[in-house]
Structure formats: C-alpha cells, structure tokens
Amino acid sequence: MTFFLLLGALIVLLWLGMPMFAALFLLPLGVLFWVEGAVPALGEMVIGKLDGYLLVAIPLFMLMAHIMVRGRVVDDLYNAAFALLRGVRGGVGIATVLACTVFAAISGSSVATALTIGKIAIPQMLRYGMSRQGAFGVVAGGGTLGILIPPSAPMVLYAYVTETSVAALFLAGLVPGLLMALMFAAYCFVTEGKAKVPADEPVPDSVQVALMRAGWSLSLPIFVLGGIYLGVFTATEAAGTGTIYALLIAALIYRTLTWRDMLQGVQEATRTSAMLLMIIAGAAIYGYMLTKLQVPQELTQLVADFGLSRTEFLIAMMVLLFLLGLVLESFSIILLTMPAILPLLGVLDIDKVWYGILLTLSLEMALISPPVALNLVVIKAITGAPLAEVNRSILPYMLMLAFGTAMLIAFPEIALWLPRVAGYGG
C-alpha cells in the first residue's frame, strides 16, 4: 500500500497547485528525512540520471516537428489525403485519419498532431457535411496516434528508463498504430457516410499533383525510421539528421521557414525539454525513495499474495494508468510508475517492449480523457466550441482504444512480431 499512499500524496500536492517537478523533489525529500533523518546527496543522483545520450533525441525530435509545422511543409499532407479520398463514403474523416497517421510519423507528439491537422481538417470536415462531434472526435482520436506511431517521445523516455531498445519499441508500435488508424477510418466510413465531396465540385489538385507536393513530408519519416531500422544511425543520430533534413526541406525547397519561425521552434522545443528534464531529475529522487522504502518488493509480494496472473496484472495496470491519466500527463506517468513496476515485469515474464506499447495505448486514452485531456483542449482552442461538446465526441475513440488494448493483451504478437522479424528479440 506504500506505493499508492505516496502516489495519492503526490496527486494531492498537484491538486493544490504545486508544479510537478517541485512535488517530485519535495515529497521524497520529506519522506526520506522523516524515515531516515537525512537526505541523500542530490547532485550526484540527479546528474547521473540526466547524463543519458538517448535523452538528446527528445528535444531534437520536437524541433524537427516544429520546423516542419512552422515551415508549412505538412500542410500538403492533408491536401494529399483529401484529394485521394474526397469521393469516398466518409472520405473527409478518413482523410483526417490518414493525415494524422502520416504526421504522427513526423511529430512524435499527439498534441502537435491534433493541433496541426485539426486546424486544417476541422473546417473541411464541417464544410462537407460531417457532424460536429464526428469532426472533433476524429481529430482527438487521430491525434493520439502521435505517440504510438514512431518516432514517439514517450517511447524514447520509456526506453531510457527501462533500458529497452528504441528501435524495437518503434517497430512494435507500427502494427498497433496502423490497426488503430484502420479502426478510426472504419468508424468514419460507417457513421459519417454523408461526409464526402460532391461529385460535381471542381478539383483543386489532381491526386498525382497533391501526392507530389506532399512527397517531401512523406520522405522525412522514411528517412528517419528507415535509417534507424537499417542500422545506419541510432535514435539520437536519427533525430539530429532528421532535424537537419527537415531544415533543408523547409528553408531551401519550400523556402517558407523564416528566422523568426526557426527561433520560435527552438524556444518551444527548449522550453518543453527543460520541463521534461526537471521532471526526470525529480523522478530520480522519487525512484530512490521507492527503492529505500522497498516499494518494488512490496508490490511483488502483493501480486504474489493476490495470486494475480500475467493477464490480470496487466488489466489492473491498464486501469491504474488510465486513472492516473485523468490527472497526470504521459511523461510523468512513465517516470512515476516504472521504478516500482519494472521489477514486476521480470517476475511475471512480461516483455518490456510489449508492456511499453500497452503503456502507450493507455497514455493515448489519457490524452482524450477529461479533465486533463490535452487533445480536447487543443480542439476547443481551434474551434471555440464548448469543452462539454468536445468531451462528448471522444467516447467512441476511447472505446476503440480500449478494444485495441484488450486485443494487444490477448495477442502480444500484434506488437512483438515485427521486432522479432527484424531481429530485435522481444
């Protein structure tokens, strides 16, 4: 019960308005001082946790996405998807799912995916007869693909915390991500049959022209992910070379990236990365506290006492992660839970790559679960719609994500097949 008491105390501090990094520093320091009468040497602990080459990939992937967005390179993604699917039943919704899927392979962020595609797609969907709830829901749901389809910033953090192969995690996310995209598209096809472009409306661009214009956007994920999977460079090197590649596209080919855009992108990536690094530093002390209080051993004994099977444990964890997602964001959930949960994965013979994808699916549900539902806040900001109306739009997508999680628990090979074929074990 110690883990849940500490977690509850942390949530109370956050509810009182304390920043996450401050709560992660102060709570464990207070507990350690109370239990042991002293506090550890913080400097060595924090520096040791932050001194990780893999962590450099996170701000670089963020900057790569900012360059593509601010250079307006990704605008052609939706236009190409729209041209390709405009005459299909529910085609405007399906085009949004397709655009979210491709942009997810560029951004690594669900919020960025929902914001970027939503600004372009929502007016188009409403114009061509899609219901308001349908339009809001498909952007919120499609946006969650940003952290499941690689590259994914939460996956990079999970790989760092658990010492798991980033390439294996990226490969493991591909099939579940595409399956979720297929489910979202099928839902649009069934429920939004009237949402398509009239046959007599003039075509702005042919499919061939639209696809050619989107070619540079499509080439970026192929360049980055192909380089990782072929062993040309590591995840961190891929993030660096991908950022340079994005800069060349936006500045030299499109010629739409200004110095001001570049500066703003760097500032935003730096701000987000600094926040994350402070949380990681606090999580190092939090994890030390859990170890000193023997919380992992306590949880292991609790699982043994209840006689939980692997499947029962995973279901319980998915419920816990969903509940945490109601009040915490994805990075914090990974850093708070993994120090205590990681030893249990070995005890129950749960593959770390498999669990990482299950964790990511739970984080996706958290991104569209009120009250802390960042994707929904983004949609409200784009449209000005009441948050209550936006909230009602996400129930079908939460159910589909829950179904996808259940499928992955029942059939681990959905995630593990591709990494094993590629020789990463898993």
VEXNURO-41674 format. One record per residue (C-alpha): x, y, z; residue in one letter. Coordinates in nm, 4 decimals. Layout:
<recs>
X_Y_Z_a
...
</recs>
This chain:
<recs>
0.0000_0.0000_0.0000_m
0.3000_0.2314_0.0404_t
0.3173_0.2984_-0.3350_f
-0.0473_0.4020_-0.3541_f
-0.0195_0.6239_-0.0447_l
0.2819_0.8023_-0.1932_l
0.1085_0.8344_-0.5281_l
-0.2013_0.9758_-0.3572_g
0.0112_1.2269_-0.1650_a
0.1747_1.3383_-0.4908_l
-0.1618_1.3864_-0.6611_i
-0.2834_1.5941_-0.3649_v
0.0211_1.8220_-0.3971_l
-0.0501_1.8640_-0.7684_l
-0.4174_1.9324_-0.6979_w
-0.3087_2.2095_-0.4579_l
-0.1258_2.3744_-0.7476_g
0.2344_2.2651_-0.6925_m
0.4335_2.2168_-1.0156_p
0.5168_1.8559_-1.0995_m
0.8946_1.8946_-1.0709_f
0.8631_2.0659_-0.7302_a
0.6310_1.7935_-0.5980_a
0.8717_1.5256_-0.7198_l
1.1558_1.6923_-0.5305_f
0.9804_1.7876_-0.2091_l
0.7690_1.4776_-0.1412_l
1.0526_1.2220_-0.1493_p
1.2881_1.4547_0.0373_l
1.0284_1.4998_0.3117_g
0.9614_1.1257_0.3325_v
1.3317_1.0354_0.3379_l
1.4050_1.2937_0.6064_f
1.1147_1.1605_0.8139_w
1.2131_0.7942_0.7711_v
1.5932_0.8198_0.7807_e
1.6582_1.1566_0.9422_g
1.8722_1.2651_0.6472_a
1.8523_1.3341_0.2746_v
2.0746_1.1821_0.0031_p
2.3448_1.3569_-0.1982_a
2.1164_1.5035_-0.4643_l
2.3733_1.6353_-0.7089_g
2.5322_1.3037_-0.7977_e
2.1922_1.1323_-0.8205_m
2.0371_1.3946_-1.0479_v
2.3403_1.4322_-1.2764_i
2.3643_1.0565_-1.3103_g
2.0016_1.0376_-1.4204_k
2.0257_1.3238_-1.6688_l
2.3560_1.2097_-1.8193_d
2.1941_0.9982_-2.0895_g
2.2806_1.0213_-2.4601_y
1.9357_0.8902_-2.5577_l
1.7619_1.1850_-2.3888_l
1.9066_1.4178_-2.6540_v
1.6703_1.2569_-2.9064_a
1.3593_1.4013_-2.7385_i
1.4286_1.7765_-2.7940_p
1.5648_1.7036_-3.1419_l
1.2503_1.5148_-3.2485_f
1.0453_1.8037_-3.1065_m
1.2492_2.0582_-3.3038_l
1.2163_1.8501_-3.6217_m
0.8368_1.8612_-3.5900_a
0.8356_2.2358_-3.5166_h
1.0412_2.3041_-3.8301_i
0.8027_2.1047_-4.0490_m
0.4970_2.2756_-3.8989_v
0.6311_2.6309_-3.8938_r
0.7698_2.5868_-4.2448_g
0.4157_2.4839_-4.3501_r
0.5569_2.1719_-4.5146_v
0.2974_1.9448_-4.3509_v
0.0042_2.1445_-4.4906_d
0.0323_1.9376_-4.8068_d
-0.0251_1.6150_-4.6108_l
-0.3941_1.6783_-4.5545_y
-0.4393_1.8159_-4.9049_n
-0.2957_1.4930_-5.0496_a
-0.5126_1.2731_-4.8252_a
-0.8173_1.4846_-4.9100_f
-0.7508_1.4598_-5.2854_a
-0.7053_1.0843_-5.2573_l
-1.0212_1.0148_-5.0541_l
-1.2552_1.3046_-5.1367_r
-1.5116_1.0912_-5.3198_g
-1.5161_0.8013_-5.0734_v
-1.8008_0.7494_-4.8248_r
-1.6898_0.9358_-4.5114_g
-1.3819_1.0359_-4.7072_g
-1.3185_1.3686_-4.5343_v
-1.2983_1.1917_-4.1985_g
-1.0849_0.9100_-4.3366_i
-0.8533_1.1693_-4.4948_a
-0.8091_1.3243_-4.1497_t
-0.7143_0.9856_-4.0022_v
-0.4657_0.9291_-4.2855_l
-0.3115_1.2734_-4.2402_a
-0.2835_1.2165_-3.8623_c
-0.1171_0.8796_-3.9262_t
0.1493_1.0270_-4.1532_v
0.2076_1.3342_-3.9380_f
0.2434_1.1083_-3.6326_a
0.5490_0.9624_-3.8048_a
0.6945_1.3149_-3.8165_i
0.5968_1.4777_-3.4887_s
0.6180_1.2140_-3.2124_g
0.3557_1.4188_-3.0275_s
-0.0187_1.3660_-3.0001_s
-0.0919_1.7272_-2.9116_v
0.1096_1.8549_-3.2102_a
-0.0724_1.6090_-3.4371_t
-0.4173_1.7160_-3.3152_a
-0.3264_2.0861_-3.3394_l
-0.1612_2.0778_-3.6818_t
-0.4095_1.8526_-3.8610_i
-0.7105_1.9872_-3.6702_g
-0.6577_2.3454_-3.7879_k
-0.6710_2.2305_-4.1499_i
-0.9148_1.9394_-4.1307_a
-1.1967_2.0513_-3.8987_i
-1.3220_2.3358_-4.1252_p
-1.3102_2.0999_-4.4255_q
-1.4992_1.8214_-4.2456_m
-1.7710_2.0580_-4.1276_l
-1.7967_2.2119_-4.4741_r
-1.8610_1.8755_-4.6382_y
-2.1311_1.7533_-4.4037_g
-1.9537_1.5808_-4.1160_m
-2.1211_1.6241_-3.7780_s
-1.9502_1.8489_-3.5244_r
-1.8980_1.5645_-3.2800_q
-1.7668_1.3448_-3.5603_g
-1.5168_1.6097_-3.6706_a
-1.3989_1.6822_-3.3164_f
-1.3738_1.3133_-3.2288_g
-1.1702_1.2074_-3.5315_v
-0.9103_1.4800_-3.4698_v
-0.8872_1.3963_-3.0981_a
-0.8680_1.0223_-3.1686_g
-0.6410_1.0555_-3.4703_g
-0.4146_1.2853_-3.2716_g
-0.3410_1.0093_-3.0202_t
-0.1572_0.8208_-3.2948_l
0.1216_1.0764_-3.2482_g
0.2759_0.8797_-2.9608_i
0.2031_0.5286_-3.0894_l
0.3350_0.5537_-3.4443_i
0.7115_0.6177_-3.4300_p
0.9039_0.8291_-3.3658_p
0.7470_0.8818_-3.0243_s
0.8859_1.0992_-2.7448_a
0.7186_0.8917_-2.4680_p
0.8643_0.5742_-2.6222_m
1.2120_0.7291_-2.6148_v
1.1656_0.8164_-2.2466_l
1.0320_0.4683_-2.1684_y
1.3304_0.3129_-2.3482_a
1.5664_0.5292_-2.1420_y
1.4001_0.4445_-1.8093_v
1.3730_0.0698_-1.8760_t
1.6911_0.0256_-2.0858_e
1.4894_-0.1105_-2.3766_t
1.5838_-0.0869_-2.7447_s
1.4291_0.2234_-2.9028_v
1.4305_0.0576_-3.2448_a
1.2392_-0.2426_-3.1061_a
0.9808_-0.0132_-2.9459_l
0.9401_0.1896_-3.2648_f
0.8868_-0.1264_-3.4678_l
0.6459_-0.2637_-3.2069_a
0.4309_0.0488_-3.2314_g
0.3849_0.0314_-3.6084_l
0.1316_-0.2529_-3.6394_v
-0.0854_-0.1475_-3.3395_p
-0.0723_0.2127_-3.4653_g
-0.1867_0.1178_-3.8130_l
-0.4590_-0.1080_-3.6694_l
-0.5920_0.1778_-3.4563_m
-0.5846_0.4085_-3.7611_a
-0.7778_0.1462_-3.9566_l
-1.0390_0.1246_-3.6800_m
-1.0782_0.5033_-3.6735_f
-1.1148_0.5151_-4.0525_a
-1.3713_0.2318_-4.0491_a
-1.5720_0.4191_-3.7858_y
-1.5781_0.7302_-4.0072_c
-1.6833_0.5156_-4.3048_f
-1.9755_0.3646_-4.1106_v
-2.1007_0.6681_-3.9178_t
-2.0249_0.9625_-4.1477_e
-2.1447_0.8293_-4.4831_g
-2.2789_1.1678_-4.5950_k
-1.9474_1.3444_-4.5373_a
-1.7927_1.3470_-4.8812_k
-1.7227_1.5965_-5.1577_v
-1.9972_1.6332_-5.4198_p
-1.9006_1.4705_-5.7493_a
-1.9638_1.7902_-5.9469_d
-1.7369_2.0114_-5.7335_e
-1.4195_2.1277_-5.9126_p
-1.0992_1.9538_-5.8086_v
-0.8263_2.1952_-5.6846_p
-0.5448_1.9461_-5.7490_d
-0.5286_1.6068_-5.9098_s
-0.4268_1.3153_-5.6902_v
-0.0919_1.2955_-5.8689_q
-0.0160_1.6644_-5.8147_v
-0.1238_1.6542_-5.4489_a
0.0893_1.3477_-5.3767_l
0.3906_1.5036_-5.5466_m
0.3544_1.8168_-5.3356_r
0.3323_1.6033_-5.0200_a
0.6339_1.3971_-5.1238_g
0.8830_1.5887_-4.9093_w
0.6675_1.5460_-4.5983_s
0.6329_1.1755_-4.6730_l
1.0074_1.1370_-4.7245_s
1.1014_1.2571_-4.3749_l
0.9648_0.9601_-4.1720_p
1.1050_0.7214_-4.4345_i
1.4474_0.8828_-4.3960_f
1.4419_0.8869_-4.0140_v
1.2819_0.5494_-3.9406_l
1.4491_0.3734_-4.2326_g
1.7874_0.4888_-4.1042_g
1.7130_0.3514_-3.7560_i
1.5800_0.0159_-3.8738_y
1.8622_-0.0367_-4.1235_l
2.1205_0.0383_-3.8580_g
2.2548_0.3468_-4.0352_v
2.2215_0.5563_-3.7199_f
2.0945_0.5392_-3.3624_t
1.7723_0.7038_-3.2444_a
1.9627_1.0108_-3.1253_t
2.1557_1.0363_-3.4516_e
1.8283_0.9897_-3.6410_a
1.6751_1.2798_-3.4503_a
1.9731_1.5023_-3.5334_g
1.9943_1.4115_-3.9013_t
1.6143_1.4268_-3.9304_g
1.6181_1.7808_-3.7920_t
1.8796_1.8851_-4.0485_i
1.6785_1.7157_-4.3249_y
1.3610_1.8979_-4.2133_a
1.5527_2.2270_-4.2059_l
1.6754_2.1744_-4.5613_l
1.3229_2.0960_-4.6832_i
1.1595_2.3947_-4.5129_a
1.4348_2.6514_-4.5775_a
1.5743_2.5556_-4.9181_l
1.2988_2.3646_-5.1002_i
0.9766_2.5202_-4.9658_y
1.1511_2.8463_-4.8667_r
0.8792_2.9130_-4.6118_t
1.0822_2.8937_-4.2899_l
1.1845_3.2353_-4.1590_t
1.4454_3.3088_-3.8930_w
1.1623_3.4054_-3.6604_r
0.9902_3.0706_-3.7204_d
1.3164_2.8891_-3.6505_m
1.3775_3.0843_-3.3307_l
1.0242_3.0167_-3.2071_q
1.0625_2.6466_-3.2831_g
1.3911_2.6302_-3.0919_v
1.2378_2.8172_-2.7979_q
0.9362_2.5862_-2.7822_e
1.1470_2.2686_-2.8057_a
1.3849_2.4043_-2.5411_t
1.1024_2.5013_-2.3068_r
0.9354_2.1601_-2.3327_t
1.2655_1.9744_-2.2964_s
1.3690_2.1787_-1.9915_a
1.0364_2.0971_-1.8262_m
1.0851_1.7270_-1.9010_l
1.4432_1.7229_-1.7715_l
1.3349_1.8843_-1.4452_m
1.0666_1.6188_-1.4059_i
1.3253_1.3459_-1.4786_i
1.5540_1.4959_-1.2133_a
1.2715_1.4900_-0.9601_g
1.1767_1.1381_-1.0658_a
1.5325_1.0237_-0.9870_a
1.4825_1.1214_-0.6228_i
1.1315_0.9754_-0.6261_y
1.2671_0.6438_-0.7569_g
1.5423_0.6460_-0.4920_y
1.2763_0.6922_-0.2251_m
1.0760_0.3978_-0.3602_l
1.3867_0.1798_-0.3525_t
1.4778_0.2809_0.0059_k
1.1217_0.2086_0.1197_l
1.1336_-0.1290_-0.0621_q
0.8205_-0.0467_-0.2608_v
0.9094_-0.2782_-0.5561_p
0.9460_-0.5704_-0.3144_q
0.6177_-0.4778_-0.1505_e
0.4370_-0.4731_-0.4854_l
0.5930_-0.8059_-0.5822_t
0.4670_-0.9581_-0.2581_q
0.1244_-0.8021_-0.3120_l
0.0978_-0.9641_-0.6563_v
0.2046_-1.2981_-0.5062_a
-0.0463_-1.2690_-0.2195_d
-0.3337_-1.1990_-0.4563_f
-0.2150_-1.4695_-0.6952_g
-0.2512_-1.2428_-0.9965_l
-0.1828_-1.3960_-1.3345_s
0.0040_-1.2021_-1.6017_r
-0.3195_-1.1053_-1.7755_t
-0.4891_-0.9985_-1.4502_e
-0.1871_-0.7867_-1.3577_f
-0.1845_-0.6173_-1.6981_l
-0.5559_-0.5391_-1.6775_i
-0.5085_-0.3928_-1.3301_a
-0.2164_-0.1821_-1.4543_m
-0.4102_-0.0536_-1.7550_m
-0.6914_0.0585_-1.5224_v
-0.4389_0.2274_-1.2908_l
-0.2656_0.4008_-1.5816_l
-0.5987_0.5219_-1.7162_f
-0.6915_0.6665_-1.3750_l
-0.3524_0.8366_-1.3478_l
-0.4071_0.9773_-1.6943_g
-0.7101_1.1654_-1.5653_l
-0.4812_1.3915_-1.3606_v
-0.1268_1.3487_-1.4993_l
0.0413_1.3814_-1.8392_e
0.2236_1.0995_-2.0174_s
0.5863_1.1741_-1.9248_f
0.5008_1.1981_-1.5559_s
0.3082_0.8696_-1.5608_i
0.6070_0.6851_-1.7106_i
0.8512_0.8316_-1.4610_l
0.6256_0.7744_-1.1592_l
0.5202_0.4166_-1.2260_t
0.8161_0.2440_-1.3899_m
1.0600_0.2443_-1.0931_p
0.8060_0.0406_-0.8953_a
0.6616_-0.1668_-1.1802_i
0.9778_-0.2627_-1.3686_l
1.0830_-0.5458_-1.1302_p
0.7339_-0.6969_-1.1585_l
0.7684_-0.7312_-1.5360_l
1.0550_-0.9742_-1.4861_g
0.8723_-1.1668_-1.2133_v
0.5638_-1.2143_-1.4335_l
0.7632_-1.2735_-1.7541_d
0.6168_-0.9670_-1.9264_i
0.8179_-0.8486_-2.2249_d
0.9279_-0.4868_-2.1734_k
0.8619_-0.3991_-2.5388_v
0.5105_-0.5434_-2.5171_w
0.4404_-0.3560_-2.1938_y
0.5762_-0.0365_-2.3469_g
0.3171_-0.0485_-2.6257_i
0.0375_-0.1302_-2.3778_l
0.1537_0.1647_-2.1695_l
0.1472_0.3883_-2.4764_t
-0.2099_0.2830_-2.5602_l
-0.3145_0.3711_-2.2047_s
-0.1427_0.7083_-2.2396_l
-0.3389_0.7620_-2.5615_e
-0.6632_0.7156_-2.3709_m
-0.5375_0.9598_-2.1097_a
-0.4817_1.2234_-2.3796_l
-0.8545_1.2268_-2.4593_i
-0.9874_1.1627_-2.1067_s
-1.1212_1.4636_-1.9126_p
-1.0316_1.6588_-1.7057_p
-0.6625_1.6721_-1.8150_v
-0.7251_1.5930_-2.1815_a
-0.4750_1.7967_-2.3808_l
-0.6080_1.6915_-2.7219_n
-0.9561_1.8105_-2.6256_l
-0.8228_2.1429_-2.5007_v
-0.6473_2.1854_-2.8362_v
-0.9721_2.1229_-3.0261_i
-1.1563_2.3728_-2.8057_k
-0.8852_2.6297_-2.8801_a
-0.9106_2.5657_-3.2556_i
-1.2887_2.5742_-3.2819_t
-1.4088_2.7778_-2.9867_g
-1.6632_2.5011_-2.9150_a
-1.7725_2.4422_-2.5527_p
-1.5476_2.1885_-2.3816_l
-1.8527_1.9812_-2.2832_a
-1.9391_1.9362_-2.6521_e
-1.5813_1.8401_-2.7356_v
-1.5770_1.5919_-2.4452_n
-1.8857_1.4117_-2.5794_r
-1.7126_1.3466_-2.9107_s
-1.4392_1.1173_-2.7783_i
-1.6357_0.8258_-2.6287_l
-1.6248_0.6067_-2.9468_p
-1.2497_0.6603_-2.9769_y
-1.1888_0.5758_-2.6127_m
-1.3852_0.2525_-2.6628_l
-1.1799_0.1694_-2.9733_m
-0.8560_0.2348_-2.7855_l
-0.9785_0.0131_-2.5004_a
-1.0627_-0.2598_-2.7525_f
-0.7188_-0.2226_-2.9110_g
-0.5556_-0.2563_-2.5680_t
-0.7580_-0.5709_-2.4939_a
-0.6551_-0.7176_-2.8300_m
-0.2906_-0.6467_-2.7563_l
-0.3127_-0.8094_-2.4123_i
-0.4742_-1.1172_-2.5660_a
-0.2394_-1.1321_-2.8652_f
0.1087_-0.9956_-2.7791_p
0.2364_-1.0860_-3.1265_e
0.0472_-0.7875_-3.2676_i
0.3275_-0.5774_-3.1199_a
0.6123_-0.8276_-3.0955_l
0.6002_-0.9879_-3.4402_w
0.7691_-0.7061_-3.6319_l
1.0581_-0.6518_-3.3867_p
1.1264_-1.0281_-3.3845_r
1.1260_-1.0439_-3.7628_v
1.3732_-0.7554_-3.7642_a
1.5968_-0.9440_-3.5206_g
1.5386_-0.7368_-3.2066_y
1.4076_-1.0251_-2.9955_g
1.1155_-0.9065_-2.7821_g
</recs>
